[in-house]
Amino acid sequence: MNHGIHKSNFGLFGDQLPCDLDGYTYTTQQGWMNANMDAMTWCGYSAREKRDECTRMAREARAALALAHHALDGWRNSNR
């Protein structure tokens, strides 16, 4: 089961979201751990390194989502 947020929900404002191969972004480490990634993404990573990288990716995704929300809200408000 996928609990990510699809970048298409943000239209053009979702282009900068980090995402998996299916276009989903995740706000948790576990989400990224289970994401549909290219087979080579984790090649050479230890389990700890993968967890750390997934934690970083979740942090970056939360920041990118905040920016996308802000931009989308601004666009919506300008078109009222």
Helices and strands as residue ranges (DSSP letters): E 5-6, G 7-14, E 24-25, H 29-33, H 47-78
